[in-house]
Every structure is written in C-alpha cells, then in structure tokens.
Amino acid sequence: MAKKTTIYDIAKELNITVSTVSRALNNISTISESTRASVLATAKKLNYRPNKIASSLTSGKTYIIGILVPSAQIQFFASVIHALEKYLKSFGYSILLYQTNESLESEKNGIATLLEAQVDGIIASMSLETQDVSHFEKVKEEGKPLIIFDRTHDDLQSPNVKIDDEYAGYLATQHLLDQGYRNIAYLTTRHSIKIFRERFEGYQRALREAGIPPTPEHAVFGELTVEGGYAGTQQLMGLKNQPDAIIGGDDYVALGIIKALHEKGITPPEIGVIGFANQNFSEHIIPSLSTIDQQAIKMGKECAKMFLKIIEQSPLAENNITPVVLEPLLLARASTRRKQ
C-alpha cells in the first residue's frame, strides 16, 4: 500500500517547518502569499489529503454534516440535498448522506451511524413510519445541531424548514374548484405523518368554504407510489358517486391516477388530476401534470443557512431559531386546465 502523504513530507520537500505548512494549509494570515502558494502547489503534486479525524481532535469539528432522507431517488429530496451541499461547500463543509428508505429502523440506524461518524450536526427528513422520535433526541443530547425539514413532528422541538402544508392542500383544492370541479377526491398515505395530515385538512377547508361537505368515501388512504395511485383510482371509479377530480398525495400517486384513468378511456382534464412536489417527469408526461411545487432548492438553502447560524453561535442557539415556513407554489398544467 502506498504511503500516505503528510504535512511532514511537504515540509521536507520545501525545506520549511511543519508548523509553517500547517498554517499555510489552514489559511492563517501570518503566512505570506508566496509561501502559501508553494505549499498548496506541493500538496497537490504530492497528492496530499488532510486527515479530518486528526484535525477534528484539535478543532472539535469534522466539517461534515449528516443528511438523513427517506430516499435520494425522489427528485424533491435530491434537489434539497443538491442545494444543501452546494451552499455548505462554500463554507468548507462536506455532507455524509444516509437514506432510510422510509423505514423507522433504518432511520434509527442512520442517526447512530452519523453520530458515530462524528458529524457536526444532522439535517433530516423523517420516514413515513416515524411516530416515536426519541432517537432524534440523541442528537441533541450530544450537543449537536438537529434541523428537520419537510416532514416535521409535533413531539420534536427542533429548528425546522417546511412549506405551509395546510395551505398547500387548500391551494390544490381551490385550483380545482376554480376550474369548475366540484366532486373532488383525495388519495394520500395511510401513514399518520404531519405534513400529509395538514394537506388533507387544507383540502377539507377549501371544500367547506365552497359549501361542499367532504365525502368520506372520496378520501382514500394507501401508499405514496404509482401503484398506490392506480389502486386508489380503481377504488374511486368503482363508486356510484364518482369524482370529477382527484388530488394525489404526491406526483407519483398522481401518475398512478392518470394511468388508471387512461385504462378507462379517460384523459385529464376530463377528470382533473393534481399532485405535489413537481417531480422532473411532471412537466413532460401527457397530459402535463398540475402540481404544488415545494420549493426544494430554497428549502435546502434555508436548511444550510439555519445550520450555519446555529453552529456559529452557542449550542443552545437552536432554541431561539425561528422555524422557516415557505409558501407552496401552484403550477397549473394541462391535467386540470378546463378553463382558458
């Protein structure tokens, strides 16, 4: 195995002291620009890579942030991660990503793994199975910042970034009402997750304000998948009182809705379909899918800014951090466009 380059090797190559190399690599102002340039050039030539573990013993920081998400394959989470990493990178931080695949057990393992890796803090979105949040408290017990985004929990008092989910559900329903739909169904997750409960509450509020009593049989609780949307639509279309529009809990559910409708010879907006999250495919399917944009890029940036604000202050600073609530954005496309 090839010997790993150390700062001693750089010092020997340049015939300077180890402390001078260290100060140059750490951008200490007492080092001249010419010396710094020579050290950096030599470090690159010798393929030097800093030992973050050794550095953390001195500074108390690893400059690594743990990111915990349900799935990086979902475009919304991928976009949040991208924005997070880009912003944090400009401040010298790297990220360590852990996917839970919507599993509570995996989520617990993820928290333990990230803490064992000595991350400086964790930014997380919860799995669909999460009800007990005691494993998240371990992060706070270790004095590390914990920021929750998108999927928050009432029992976990931690800084968070999310959209106004109740308004998101209201906005989607009001758009359908404005297009003339009146018999509006809702397909969402069977899991009791706060953001999905709030969106459903927004849906019910919009109906009540329009003088339309919510119909219990039009609320179907299943899986947040294409298959879940397909099965839920089959159930709805078997009713005597069929809906004239369907809200999907996310864009994958909405895709399943459109697939089931096509098989019955129905093309939206004949029956309106709208989803959540603005996935990459949403604009390009036929018909293009109306959706609620959750501002993933802005959410990621706000999480990063919040983390830096906490880490630069005292460990208790997070108790004084105001939650960030972003406004959901309606993207009206062909799948609901009955009125021009």
LUMGU-350561 format. One record per residue (C-alpha): residue number from 1; chain; x, y, z. Coordinates in steps of 0.1 Angstrom, whole numbers. Layout:
REM residues N
+-----+-------+-------+-------+-------+
|   n | chain |    c1 |    c2 |    c3 |
+-----+-------+-------+-------+-------+
| NUM |     A |     X |     Y |     Z |
...
+-----+-------+-------+-------+-------+
This chain:
REM residues 340
+-----+-------+-------+-------+-------+
|   n | chain |    c1 |    c2 |    c3 |
+-----+-------+-------+-------+-------+
|   1 |     A |     0 |     0 |     0 |
|   2 |     A |    14 |    34 |   -10 |
|   3 |     A |    25 |    57 |    19 |
|   4 |     A |     0 |    85 |    26 |
|   5 |     A |    15 |   120 |    22 |
|   6 |     A |    17 |   140 |    54 |
|   7 |     A |    25 |   176 |    62 |
|   8 |     A |    59 |   163 |    72 |
|   9 |     A |    65 |   153 |    36 |
|  10 |     A |    55 |   187 |    23 |
|  11 |     A |    78 |   204 |    48 |
|  12 |     A |   107 |   182 |    38 |
|  13 |     A |   101 |   189 |     1 |
|  14 |     A |   101 |   227 |     6 |
|  15 |     A |   127 |   227 |    34 |
|  16 |     A |   104 |   246 |    58 |
|  17 |     A |    89 |   238 |    92 |
|  18 |     A |    59 |   216 |    97 |
|  19 |     A |    42 |   245 |   116 |
|  20 |     A |    46 |   267 |    85 |
|  21 |     A |    30 |   241 |    63 |
|  22 |     A |     1 |   237 |    88 |
|  23 |     A |    -5 |   274 |    89 |
|  24 |     A |    -4 |   277 |    51 |
|  25 |     A |   -29 |   248 |    47 |
|  26 |     A |   -52 |   264 |    72 |
|  27 |     A |   -51 |   298 |    56 |
|  28 |     A |   -35 |   316 |    86 |
|  29 |     A |   -29 |   352 |    78 |
|  30 |     A |     6 |   353 |    91 |
|  31 |     A |    18 |   332 |    62 |
|  32 |     A |    29 |   351 |    30 |
|  33 |     A |    10 |   345 |    -2 |
|  34 |     A |    42 |   331 |   -19 |
|  35 |     A |    47 |   306 |     8 |
|  36 |     A |    10 |   296 |     8 |
|  37 |     A |    11 |   291 |   -30 |
|  38 |     A |    42 |   270 |   -27 |
|  39 |     A |    27 |   248 |     0 |
|  40 |     A |    -6 |   243 |   -19 |
|  41 |     A |    13 |   235 |   -52 |
|  42 |     A |    35 |   210 |   -34 |
|  43 |     A |     5 |   195 |   -16 |
|  44 |     A |   -13 |   190 |   -49 |
|  45 |     A |    19 |   175 |   -65 |
|  46 |     A |    23 |   150 |   -37 |
|  47 |     A |   -14 |   142 |   -36 |
|  48 |     A |   -18 |   153 |     0 |
|  49 |     A |   -52 |   149 |    16 |
|  50 |     A |   -59 |   163 |    51 |
|  51 |     A |   -67 |   139 |    79 |
|  52 |     A |  -101 |   152 |    90 |
|  53 |     A |  -102 |   130 |   120 |
|  54 |     A |   -68 |   143 |   133 |
|  55 |     A |   -80 |   179 |   126 |
|  56 |     A |  -112 |   173 |   144 |
|  57 |     A |   -93 |   164 |   176 |
|  58 |     A |   -78 |   198 |   175 |
|  59 |     A |  -107 |   219 |   163 |
|  60 |     A |  -136 |   199 |   177 |
|  61 |     A |  -151 |   199 |   142 |
|  62 |     A |  -151 |   175 |   114 |
|  63 |     A |  -167 |   199 |    89 |
|  64 |     A |  -190 |   171 |    79 |
|  65 |     A |  -228 |   174 |    81 |
|  66 |     A |  -250 |   143 |    83 |
|  67 |     A |  -280 |   144 |    59 |
|  68 |     A |  -308 |   119 |    66 |
|  69 |     A |  -336 |   115 |    39 |
|  70 |     A |  -363 |    89 |    31 |
|  71 |     A |  -348 |    85 |    -4 |
|  72 |     A |  -324 |   103 |   -26 |
|  73 |     A |  -341 |    88 |   -57 |
|  74 |     A |  -371 |   111 |   -51 |
|  75 |     A |  -364 |   143 |   -70 |
|  76 |     A |  -376 |   165 |   -42 |
|  77 |     A |  -351 |   151 |   -17 |
|  78 |     A |  -324 |   150 |   -44 |
|  79 |     A |  -329 |   187 |   -51 |
|  80 |     A |  -328 |   196 |   -14 |
|  81 |     A |  -296 |   177 |   -10 |
|  82 |     A |  -280 |   194 |   -40 |
|  83 |     A |  -289 |   228 |   -27 |
|  84 |     A |  -277 |   219 |     8 |
|  85 |     A |  -244 |   206 |    -4 |
|  86 |     A |  -237 |   235 |   -28 |
|  87 |     A |  -243 |   261 |    -1 |
|  88 |     A |  -224 |   243 |    27 |
|  89 |     A |  -195 |   235 |     4 |
|  90 |     A |  -188 |   273 |     1 |
|  91 |     A |  -183 |   273 |    39 |
|  92 |     A |  -159 |   244 |    39 |
|  93 |     A |  -184 |   217 |    49 |
|  94 |     A |  -190 |   183 |    33 |
|  95 |     A |  -221 |   161 |    37 |
|  96 |     A |  -225 |   125 |    46 |
|  97 |     A |  -257 |   111 |    32 |
|  98 |     A |  -279 |    83 |    47 |
|  99 |     A |  -311 |    70 |    31 |
| 100 |     A |  -338 |    54 |    53 |
| 101 |     A |  -359 |    40 |    25 |
| 102 |     A |  -390 |    51 |    46 |
| 103 |     A |  -380 |    26 |    74 |
| 104 |     A |  -381 |    36 |   110 |
| 105 |     A |  -355 |    10 |   119 |
| 106 |     A |  -332 |    22 |    92 |
| 107 |     A |  -337 |    58 |   104 |
| 108 |     A |  -326 |    48 |   139 |
| 109 |     A |  -295 |    31 |   124 |
| 110 |     A |  -289 |    62 |   103 |
| 111 |     A |  -288 |    85 |   133 |
| 112 |     A |  -264 |    62 |   152 |
| 113 |     A |  -242 |    58 |   121 |
| 114 |     A |  -240 |    96 |   116 |
| 115 |     A |  -232 |   103 |   152 |
| 116 |     A |  -205 |    76 |   152 |
| 117 |     A |  -190 |    94 |   122 |
| 118 |     A |  -186 |   125 |   144 |
| 119 |     A |  -207 |   147 |   122 |
| 120 |     A |  -210 |   183 |   133 |
| 121 |     A |  -248 |   182 |   131 |
| 122 |     A |  -277 |   164 |   113 |
| 123 |     A |  -303 |   177 |    89 |
| 124 |     A |  -331 |   152 |    85 |
| 125 |     A |  -365 |   145 |    70 |
| 126 |     A |  -384 |   117 |    87 |
| 127 |     A |  -396 |    83 |    73 |
| 128 |     A |  -432 |    75 |    68 |
| 129 |     A |  -430 |    50 |    96 |
| 130 |     A |  -418 |    75 |   122 |
| 131 |     A |  -441 |    82 |   151 |
| 132 |     A |  -417 |    79 |   181 |
| 133 |     A |  -389 |   105 |   177 |
| 134 |     A |  -368 |    96 |   208 |
| 135 |     A |  -339 |    85 |   185 |
| 136 |     A |  -336 |   121 |   173 |
| 137 |     A |  -332 |   133 |   208 |
| 138 |     A |  -299 |   115 |   209 |
| 139 |     A |  -285 |   141 |   185 |
| 140 |     A |  -295 |   169 |   209 |
| 141 |     A |  -282 |   150 |   239 |
| 142 |     A |  -247 |   151 |   222 |
| 143 |     A |  -249 |   188 |   218 |
| 144 |     A |  -251 |   187 |   181 |
| 145 |     A |  -275 |   208 |   160 |
| 146 |     A |  -305 |   190 |   146 |
| 147 |     A |  -326 |   205 |   118 |
| 148 |     A |  -357 |   189 |   105 |
| 149 |     A |  -370 |   197 |    70 |
| 150 |     A |  -402 |   189 |    51 |
| 151 |     A |  -416 |   162 |    74 |
| 152 |     A |  -417 |   176 |   109 |
| 153 |     A |  -432 |   162 |   142 |
| 154 |     A |  -451 |   180 |   170 |
| 155 |     A |  -432 |   160 |   197 |
| 156 |     A |  -398 |   170 |   184 |
| 157 |     A |  -389 |   206 |   194 |
| 158 |     A |  -361 |   213 |   169 |
| 159 |     A |  -354 |   240 |   143 |
| 160 |     A |  -372 |   232 |   111 |
| 161 |     A |  -378 |   242 |    75 |
| 162 |     A |  -410 |   233 |    57 |
| 163 |     A |  -438 |   246 |    34 |
| 164 |     A |  -472 |   257 |    47 |
| 165 |     A |  -487 |   222 |    41 |
| 166 |     A |  -522 |   231 |    52 |
| 167 |     A |  -522 |   259 |    26 |
| 168 |     A |  -507 |   235 |     0 |
| 169 |     A |  -537 |   212 |     3 |
| 170 |     A |  -560 |   242 |     3 |
| 171 |     A |  -542 |   257 |   -28 |
| 172 |     A |  -545 |   224 |   -48 |
| 173 |     A |  -582 |   220 |   -40 |
| 174 |     A |  -590 |   257 |   -46 |
| 175 |     A |  -574 |   255 |   -80 |
| 176 |     A |  -597 |   225 |   -89 |
| 177 |     A |  -627 |   244 |   -76 |
| 178 |     A |  -617 |   274 |   -97 |
| 179 |     A |  -616 |   251 |  -128 |
| 180 |     A |  -652 |   241 |  -121 |
| 181 |     A |  -646 |   207 |  -104 |
| 182 |     A |  -669 |   200 |   -75 |
| 183 |     A |  -667 |   163 |   -67 |
| 184 |     A |  -630 |   162 |   -56 |
| 185 |     A |  -614 |   131 |   -42 |
| 186 |     A |  -581 |   128 |   -24 |
| 187 |     A |  -556 |    99 |   -24 |
| 188 |     A |  -529 |   101 |     3 |
| 189 |     A |  -508 |    80 |    25 |
| 190 |     A |  -521 |    56 |    51 |
| 191 |     A |  -493 |    67 |    74 |
| 192 |     A |  -501 |    94 |   100 |
| 193 |     A |  -475 |   120 |    90 |
| 194 |     A |  -480 |   156 |   100 |
| 195 |     A |  -474 |   172 |    65 |
| 196 |     A |  -499 |   148 |    49 |
| 197 |     A |  -525 |   153 |    76 |
| 198 |     A |  -522 |   191 |    72 |
| 199 |     A |  -526 |   189 |    34 |
| 200 |     A |  -557 |   168 |    39 |
| 201 |     A |  -570 |   194 |    63 |
| 202 |     A |  -564 |   221 |    37 |
| 203 |     A |  -584 |   201 |    12 |
| 204 |     A |  -613 |   198 |    36 |
| 205 |     A |  -612 |   235 |    44 |
| 206 |     A |  -614 |   245 |     8 |
| 207 |     A |  -644 |   223 |     2 |
| 208 |     A |  -662 |   236 |    33 |
| 209 |     A |  -656 |   272 |    22 |
| 210 |     A |  -671 |   264 |   -12 |
| 211 |     A |  -701 |   249 |     6 |
| 212 |     A |  -693 |   214 |    -4 |
| 213 |     A |  -694 |   188 |    25 |
| 214 |     A |  -663 |   165 |    23 |
| 215 |     A |  -674 |   130 |    12 |
| 216 |     A |  -658 |   103 |    34 |
| 217 |     A |  -657 |    77 |     5 |
| 218 |     A |  -637 |   101 |   -16 |
| 219 |     A |  -608 |   100 |     9 |
| 220 |     A |  -585 |    70 |     1 |
| 221 |     A |  -555 |    62 |    23 |
| 222 |     A |  -529 |    40 |     7 |
| 223 |     A |  -493 |    41 |    -5 |
| 224 |     A |  -474 |    70 |   -19 |
| 225 |     A |  -465 |    52 |   -50 |
| 226 |     A |  -476 |    49 |   -86 |
| 227 |     A |  -492 |    16 |   -76 |
| 228 |     A |  -510 |    33 |   -47 |
| 229 |     A |  -524 |    59 |   -71 |
| 230 |     A |  -535 |    33 |   -95 |
| 231 |     A |  -553 |    11 |   -69 |
| 232 |     A |  -569 |    41 |   -52 |
| 233 |     A |  -583 |    54 |   -85 |
| 234 |     A |  -597 |    19 |   -93 |
| 235 |     A |  -615 |    21 |   -60 |
| 236 |     A |  -628 |    56 |   -66 |
| 237 |     A |  -641 |    48 |  -101 |
| 238 |     A |  -660 |    18 |   -87 |
| 239 |     A |  -681 |    42 |   -66 |
| 240 |     A |  -716 |    52 |   -76 |
| 241 |     A |  -707 |    88 |   -68 |
| 242 |     A |  -675 |    90 |   -89 |
| 243 |     A |  -652 |   120 |   -85 |
| 244 |     A |  -647 |   146 |  -113 |
| 245 |     A |  -612 |   154 |  -100 |
| 246 |     A |  -585 |   136 |   -79 |
| 247 |     A |  -557 |   150 |   -58 |
| 248 |     A |  -527 |   127 |   -54 |
| 249 |     A |  -506 |   128 |   -22 |
| 250 |     A |  -476 |   133 |   -44 |
| 251 |     A |  -467 |   133 |   -81 |
| 252 |     A |  -460 |    95 |   -81 |
| 253 |     A |  -495 |    89 |   -68 |
| 254 |     A |  -509 |   113 |   -95 |
| 255 |     A |  -490 |    94 |  -122 |
| 256 |     A |  -508 |    62 |  -110 |
| 257 |     A |  -541 |    81 |  -111 |
| 258 |     A |  -535 |    91 |  -147 |
| 259 |     A |  -525 |    56 |  -157 |
| 260 |     A |  -557 |    42 |  -142 |
| 261 |     A |  -579 |    68 |  -159 |
| 262 |     A |  -562 |    62 |  -193 |
| 263 |     A |  -571 |    25 |  -190 |
| 264 |     A |  -608 |    35 |  -186 |
| 265 |     A |  -606 |    58 |  -217 |
| 266 |     A |  -605 |    90 |  -196 |
| 267 |     A |  -579 |   117 |  -203 |
| 268 |     A |  -574 |   145 |  -178 |
| 269 |     A |  -587 |   172 |  -176 |
| 270 |     A |  -619 |   153 |  -183 |
| 271 |     A |  -613 |   142 |  -147 |
| 272 |     A |  -588 |   167 |  -131 |
| 273 |     A |  -556 |   154 |  -116 |
| 274 |     A |  -531 |   173 |   -94 |
| 275 |     A |  -501 |   162 |   -73 |
| 276 |     A |  -474 |   175 |   -50 |
| 277 |     A |  -436 |   180 |   -53 |
| 278 |     A |  -431 |   189 |   -90 |
| 279 |     A |  -411 |   159 |   -99 |
| 280 |     A |  -390 |   161 |  -131 |
| 281 |     A |  -414 |   140 |  -151 |
| 282 |     A |  -445 |   160 |  -142 |
| 283 |     A |  -440 |   186 |  -169 |
| 284 |     A |  -432 |   161 |  -196 |
| 285 |     A |  -459 |   134 |  -193 |
| 286 |     A |  -491 |   137 |  -214 |
| 287 |     A |  -511 |   155 |  -203 |
| 288 |     A |  -486 |   176 |  -183 |
| 289 |     A |  -493 |   173 |  -146 |
| 290 |     A |  -505 |   201 |  -124 |
| 291 |     A |  -487 |   201 |   -91 |
| 292 |     A |  -477 |   220 |   -60 |
| 293 |     A |  -441 |   230 |   -60 |
| 294 |     A |  -425 |   226 |   -25 |
| 295 |     A |  -395 |   249 |   -33 |
| 296 |     A |  -369 |   222 |   -28 |
| 297 |     A |  -339 |   243 |   -38 |
| 298 |     A |  -349 |   271 |   -15 |
| 299 |     A |  -357 |   246 |    13 |
| 300 |     A |  -322 |   232 |    10 |
| 301 |     A |  -306 |   266 |    11 |
| 302 |     A |  -326 |   276 |    41 |
| 303 |     A |  -316 |   245 |    60 |
| 304 |     A |  -279 |   252 |    53 |
| 305 |     A |  -283 |   288 |    64 |
| 306 |     A |  -301 |   277 |    96 |
| 307 |     A |  -273 |   252 |   104 |
| 308 |     A |  -246 |   277 |    99 |
| 309 |     A |  -264 |   302 |   121 |
| 310 |     A |  -267 |   276 |   149 |
| 311 |     A |  -231 |   263 |   146 |
| 312 |     A |  -216 |   297 |   148 |
| 313 |     A |  -234 |   305 |   180 |
| 314 |     A |  -237 |   287 |   213 |
| 315 |     A |  -250 |   251 |   215 |
| 316 |     A |  -283 |   265 |   228 |
| 317 |     A |  -287 |   289 |   199 |
| 318 |     A |  -312 |   265 |   182 |
| 319 |     A |  -337 |   271 |   210 |
| 320 |     A |  -340 |   307 |   196 |
| 321 |     A |  -342 |   298 |   159 |
| 322 |     A |  -375 |   308 |   143 |
| 323 |     A |  -389 |   280 |   120 |
| 324 |     A |  -389 |   288 |    83 |
| 325 |     A |  -422 |   282 |    66 |
| 326 |     A |  -421 |   285 |    28 |
| 327 |     A |  -450 |   293 |     5 |
| 328 |     A |  -462 |   264 |   -17 |
| 329 |     A |  -464 |   273 |   -54 |
| 330 |     A |  -492 |   262 |   -77 |
| 331 |     A |  -480 |   250 |  -112 |
| 332 |     A |  -512 |   247 |  -132 |
| 333 |     A |  -508 |   225 |  -163 |
| 334 |     A |  -529 |   205 |  -188 |
| 335 |     A |  -542 |   178 |  -163 |
| 336 |     A |  -565 |   204 |  -147 |
| 337 |     A |  -569 |   231 |  -173 |
| 338 |     A |  -606 |   231 |  -181 |
| 339 |     A |  -610 |   268 |  -183 |
| 340 |     A |  -588 |   290 |  -205 |
+-----+-------+-------+-------+-------+
